Amino acid sequence: MSAAQKMSAMINYHIDICVRDERWNEELSESQARTIIDAAIEVMGEQTMTPFNEISLALLSDAQISALNAEFRGQNKPTNVLSFPALQIPGAQIMLGDIALAFETIQAEAQARNLAFADHICHLLIHGFYHLQNLDHQNEAQAEIMEALEIRALKHLGLAAPYDKDNTL
């Protein structure tokens, strides 16, 4: 058992996946999502992580994520990933939150950056998870911390760093 598997076994979380665009059926399974999130957990470390036992993934089309983006961020356009932290209720099961991924946007970004679609999905799922862990990239210092964790998690999965001058989220 890898260190990531040991860490996730200690956390013992459930992933609820809602597939709203059937093109996702061939792209991301629950076991793949768990492997990706496990890598993000291992890199972050349990001591600095918001505890949780459930996370939700919404696998959407651009039209569906556009509606969410308009409603919650006031931007009537598609985006690659949205994260929605859950309201924490004392004594209740700890739902970390929701991560929504947009098929067409992620596919177009991967093609434009000459990345494998699956690799870009990994990056964005890690990115969304770290947002649910209260990490952000609103300023340079925050971005450096978040990007360093993402790069380490992707390296753990055997993937290259996604950031360079022309290749940012």
N, C-alpha and C positions, 0 to 999 in steps of 0.2 A: 504494500500500500504506500503510495507516494505521500509526501508531507501535505500536499494540498488535499488529498483524500482524507488523511487523518484529521486535518483542520475542519473540513466540511462535515466529517462524521461527528466531530465534537459539537459542531453548531447544529447539525440535524435540522436542516431547513427543507421546505417544500417549494417547488416552483409550479405556479399555476400559469399555463400558457393558453392564451386565447388567440386562435388563428382566425383573423377576419378577412384575410386575403389568401386564397388557397395556393398561390405561388410559393408561399412560405413553407408548405408541407414538405417540399423537397430540400429546403435550405437549412432549417434549424429544428432539431429535435430536443426533447427535454434533457436527454443525456448529454448532448453537445452543449446546451445552455449551462448545465450543471458543471461541466468541465471548465468552461470559460469563467463562470462565477467563482468556482473553487480556486482558480489561478489568481483572480483578483483578491479573494479573501486571504490566501496565503501571503501574497505580497504586502497587503495592508497590515496584516497581523491582528489577531483576535483582540489584543489588549487595547487597540486604538479604534476598534470597529464598533459601530452601533449594533447591539445584539438584535437578532431577528430569527424567526423560524418560518417565515414565508415571504416570497417575492412573486410578483405577477409580471408576466410579459405579454404585451399586446403586439401581435404581428399584423401590421396594417398596410394598406395601400396609401399612396400619396394623398388621395382625396380624403381618406379617413383621418390621417394625421394632420392634414390642413385644417379640418374642422376643430380638432383639439387645440392646435396651435392658435387658431383664431379665438377660440373660447377662453383659453387660459393664459395666453401670452399677447393677445391683441394683434397677432401677425397672421393674416389670411394667406398663408403660403405653406407648402410642405417643408419639412425639415427632416433630417436623418434620424434623430433620436430625441425623445422627450422623456423626462423623469418626473414622477409625481410622488414625493414622499407621503407616506401614510400618516394619519393622525394617530399618535400613540396613546392608547388607553391603558392606564395602570391596571394590572391584573389580567389583561386580555392577552391572547396570543399576539405575538409581535409581528405584525405585517410591516415589512420594511417600506414597501411602496410598489409603484408600477413603472415599468420601462416600456415605452412604445417605440417600435422600429418601423420605418417606412420603406417598403420594398423598392419602389422605382427610384427614389432619391439615393438610397444606398447603392443600388446597382449602377446608376449613372455616375456617382462619385467614384466607385471602384473602377469603372471603365475609363473615366477621365484621368485617373491617377495611375492607371496600369497596375491595379491591385487585384488579387483574387477576391471575388465576391465574398467567399467564406471568411477570408482574413479581415476584410473590412467589417463584416458582421461582428466578428470577435472583438475588434477594437471598439465598436460602438456599444456593444453590450457591456464591456468593461467600463467604458466612459459613463454610460447610464448608471451602472451599479455604484460607481464612485460618487456620482451626484447624489444618489440616495444615501450615501455615507457622509453627506454634508461637505463634500469637497466641491470646489468650484474653480472657475478660471476667469473671474471677473477682472483680475489684475495680474500683472506679470509674476508676482511672487506666488499667488495661488496657482496660476497656470503651470509654473515650474514644478510645484509639488505634485499636482494631479498628473501632468504629463510623465514625470519620472515614474510614478506608480504604474501608469498605463504601459509604459515601455517595459518595465520589469515584468508585469503580468503577461504581456505579449511574448516576451522572451521566454518566459516559463512554458508557454505553449509552443515554442519553436518558431515564433513569427518575428519579423523585422520591426524595428521602430517605425511608426507611421509619420513622424513629424520631421519635416525639413522646411526650408524656406518656402517651397511651393506646395506643400502637402500638409495642410492644417485642417482641423475640423471646422 
